[in-house]
Amino acid sequence: MVGGAIGAGARHLVGQILLARLGPGFPWWTLSVNIAGSLMMGLLIGWLARSGGSDQARLFLGVGVLGGFTTFSSFSMEFWTLFERGQMPQAAAYVGASVIIGIAACGVGMATIRQLPA
């Protein structure tokens, strides 16, 4: 529970900063936290694989902190908001960027850890 609270608090902080700087026209805050969370998950997966990390670390950091930081439900809701406003190109770009960049970021994180000296 503590990990989830840390992640959710960090998501809220990042969201407020990005909303203040970029405005409410496009859900940059959710896109940003989901991509950053994907990168961090890749780094975590790589680190756990390399170090033989514990289940406690995986659960606390991966499920708790990163699970609280990222948000699929907000992503889904924001897609439908764009869609219902008739902003089809933005809705499609949001889905594409979220999925493609998120998966790529996770891969970059794993590859980064694999390239570090043992």
C-alpha positions as CSV (number, residue, x, y, z in Angstrom):
1,M,0.0,0.0,0.0
2,V,2.8,2.4,0.8
3,G,4.3,1.9,-2.7
4,G,1.0,2.7,-4.4
5,A,0.6,5.8,-2.3
6,I,4.1,7.0,-3.2
7,G,3.4,6.4,-6.9
8,A,0.0,8.1,-6.8
9,G,1.4,11.1,-5.0
10,A,4.2,11.4,-7.6
11,R,1.7,11.1,-10.5
12,H,-0.5,13.8,-9.0
13,L,2.6,16.1,-8.6
14,V,3.8,15.5,-12.1
15,G,0.2,16.0,-13.4
16,Q,-0.2,19.3,-11.7
17,I,3.1,20.6,-13.0
18,L,2.4,19.6,-16.6
19,L,-1.2,20.8,-16.5
20,A,0.0,24.2,-15.2
21,R,2.7,24.4,-17.9
22,L,0.9,22.9,-20.9
23,G,-2.8,23.5,-20.3
24,P,-5.8,21.1,-20.4
25,G,-6.1,20.8,-24.2
26,F,-4.3,17.4,-24.5
27,P,-3.7,14.9,-21.7
28,W,0.1,15.4,-21.7
29,W,0.2,14.5,-18.0
30,T,-1.1,11.0,-18.4
31,L,0.9,10.4,-21.5
32,S,4.1,11.6,-19.7
33,V,3.6,9.5,-16.6
34,N,2.7,6.4,-18.5
35,I,5.8,6.7,-20.7
36,A,8.1,7.6,-17.8
37,G,6.6,4.7,-15.8
38,S,7.2,2.3,-18.8
39,L,10.8,3.4,-18.9
40,M,11.2,3.0,-15.2
41,M,9.5,-0.5,-15.4
42,G,12.1,-1.5,-18.0
43,L,14.9,-0.3,-15.8
44,L,13.4,-2.2,-12.9
45,I,12.9,-5.4,-14.9
46,G,16.5,-5.2,-16.1
47,W,17.8,-4.5,-12.7
48,L,15.8,-7.3,-11.1
49,A,17.0,-9.8,-13.8
50,R,20.6,-8.8,-13.4
51,S,20.7,-8.6,-9.6
52,G,18.3,-11.4,-8.8
53,G,16.3,-8.8,-6.9
54,S,13.8,-10.0,-4.3
55,D,10.0,-10.4,-4.7
56,Q,9.6,-7.7,-2.1
57,A,11.5,-5.2,-4.3
58,R,9.5,-6.3,-7.4
59,L,6.2,-5.9,-5.6
60,F,7.0,-2.7,-3.8
61,L,8.6,-0.9,-6.8
62,G,6.8,-2.5,-9.8
63,V,3.3,-3.2,-8.5
64,G,3.2,-0.5,-5.8
65,V,5.2,2.6,-6.8
66,L,5.0,2.2,-10.6
67,G,1.4,0.8,-10.5
68,G,0.4,3.9,-8.5
69,F,2.4,6.2,-10.8
70,T,1.0,5.0,-14.1
71,T,-2.7,5.0,-14.9
72,F,-4.6,3.0,-17.6
73,S,-8.0,4.2,-16.4
74,S,-7.1,7.8,-16.9
75,F,-5.7,7.0,-20.4
76,S,-9.0,5.3,-21.3
77,M,-11.1,8.1,-20.0
78,E,-9.0,10.8,-21.8
79,F,-9.2,8.9,-25.1
80,W,-13.0,9.0,-24.8
81,T,-13.0,12.7,-23.9
82,L,-11.0,13.5,-27.0
83,F,-13.2,11.2,-29.1
84,E,-16.5,12.7,-27.8
85,R,-15.2,16.2,-28.5
86,G,-14.7,15.2,-32.1
87,Q,-10.9,15.4,-31.9
88,M,-10.3,12.1,-33.8
89,P,-6.7,12.9,-34.9
90,Q,-5.7,13.8,-31.4
91,A,-7.5,10.7,-29.9
92,A,-5.7,8.4,-32.5
93,A,-2.3,10.1,-31.8
94,Y,-2.8,9.7,-28.1
95,V,-3.5,6.0,-28.3
96,G,-0.7,5.4,-30.8
97,A,1.9,7.5,-28.8
98,S,0.8,5.9,-25.5
99,V,1.2,2.3,-26.8
100,I,4.1,2.6,-29.1
101,I,6.3,5.0,-27.1
102,G,5.4,3.2,-23.8
103,I,6.5,-0.1,-25.2
104,A,9.6,1.4,-26.7
105,A,10.4,3.2,-23.4
106,C,10.2,-0.1,-21.5
107,G,12.5,-1.7,-24.0
108,V,15.0,1.2,-23.7
109,G,15.0,0.8,-20.0
110,M,15.7,-3.0,-20.2
111,A,18.4,-2.4,-22.8
112,T,20.0,0.3,-20.8
113,I,20.5,-2.0,-17.8
114,R,21.8,-4.8,-20.0
115,Q,24.5,-2.5,-21.3
116,L,25.8,-1.5,-17.9
117,P,28.9,-3.3,-16.8
118,A,28.2,-6.0,-14.3
